[in-house]
């Protein structure tokens, strides 16, 4: 078999990314996403796009993504390989000097379809062989006006909170007993303060007004939690919903989600994306009640 060459692309040969056929079963191609460089009007940088070649044939590829001002990638968006070339894909991941979370996208209910199940498993196995570790499976939701606005229960009072120190203190309380796998991972190595810092950095990174953030209280003034309507680089989103431990068990997360949805629609959203861990059954139930359909399932590797 011809030896393997692994390298980054340049603007002059970025077209090689498209030389690998993609059946579109799983991954970003399944959901209509396309690859294009920044110079071509897309989102990707050639130097963050790597291929594995046998001779002149592309047998594996990977493309990392970051925002316009990011100096390191935020996510591994694309990762796939030709039939029989899973090892080439794994070797590519080990060789590339880029590191970010990999989100493997799949259609809802993929486990029931043998072809989809095989496609997910082959990419997941190659990602692990390439040095990544499975973290969690998540539901990704996409709400549109056709799904109907969720009712506002009217039990809470929502106020802006301009002070980051106050917000960080609320996040620290919300993280107690959290079911979120990403937060639990950060806390296991860096403690609650590291998780608070990471969440604050992400919320500030989002290209939407800081003034949108809201704290929720009971009419008597007791803190209930926080919700953050936002925009990510591609769509309006539910960036954060969290309830402090002493207020759990009353279904308040639904109140926060409903208010967040109404806020985003008030800001002009015609589509809202959101996500939660598959194992976070209470939050998944709130999304279902609020009319958010599951648009994708996602496997996260770190």
C-alpha positions, 0 to 999 in steps of 0.5 A: 500500500502506498505510504501515507502523507499527512499535511495541512492544506493551503489556499491553493489546494483547499479544493482537495478537501472535496476530493474525498466522497462523503455519503452524507450518512452522519457528520456535518454533510448529513445536515447540509453544511458545506466546507469553504475557506474564509477566502471563499466566503466560508468559515474554515482556515486552510491551515486548520484543515488537514488531509491524509494522502496516498499518492494523490488520493485523499483518504482522510480529512479533518477540519477544525473551526474557530471564530474570526478572532480565535487564535486556536480552534474551538471545535473539530467540525469535520472528520472522515475517511475512505472505506478501509482507511480508519487507521489513516484517519486516526493517524491524521488526528495524532499527527495534526498539531490541533486540539479541540472537541469533536462533535459527531453529528447523527440523525435522531434515532440513529441507533435503530438504523444499522447503516447509520449505527455502523457509520457512527461507530466507525468514526467514533472508533477512529476518533478514539484511536486518534487520541480522543476520549468519548465524553457525552452524547447530547440532543441538539434542538431546533425551534421555529415559530411553527413549533409554537411559543411555550406558555409563560408560567408567570411564577418568576421575576426576571431581571438583568444583572450587569455585574459579572461577579454576581453572575459568576456567584450564581453560576457557582451555585448552579454547578452544585449537583449539575448533570452537565458532563462538560461542567463535571469534567472541568470541575473534576480537574480544576474545581468549581472556579475553573468551571465558572471561568469557562462558562463565563468565557463562553458566554462573553465569547458569544456575539450577542449583547451582554444586556440579554442575560437574566437572573430569575427570582421568586416574587418574594425575591429568592434567587431561582437561577439564570437564563442567557438568550444569545446568538452563536456564530450561526443562529440564536440560541439558548446559551444557558439555563440553570437553577440553584440547588435549593430551588430544584424540584419545582420545574423552574427550568421550564420557566427559564427556558420559556422566558428565554424563548420569548426573549429570543423571539422578541429579539427577532429570532425565527430559529433557535438552537439549543442542546442538553446531555442525553442523560439529563432527562429533566432538562430534556423533558423541559425542552420537549414540553416547550416544543423544541424538537430534536434535530440532531443527536451528537457524540462529543469527544475531548 
